[in-house]
Amino acid sequence: MFRNRITHIADAILERRSLLPDMKSLVLKRSVVIAGHKTSVSLEEAFWKDLKEIATARNMTLSDLLGTIDADRTHANLSSAIRLFILNFHCTHRSGSQLTDPGREPRLAPDL
């Protein structure tokens, strides 16, 4: 039953993708300095753009914003923590409130 549900969901996603124009999901790997340490981060171009805009709006450097996200993350993968931070940022701003803690990640519902 679970396998059938997954197959059904996958088929629905593929069907919807075929209706959309070709969109590239180019992942860019960039070298960054976080808390004085050089590392590389792989993100899609749209996430890099959002990170730069958020950092600029907060009068922070990109490295400072990434350092805050890195220090506050609860996930092992930095790229995932960055994506969740950006999702939280947009969800918070959509509701009209300000995000006061730049490193705060969204609280996700427990796995069912």
Secondary structure as UniProt FT lines:
FT   HELIX           2..19
FT   STRAND          27..34
FT   TURN            35..36
FT   STRAND          37..44
FT   HELIX           45..57
FT   TURN            58..59
FT   HELIX           62..72
FT   HELIX           78..94
FT   TURN            95..96
FT   TURN            102..103
//
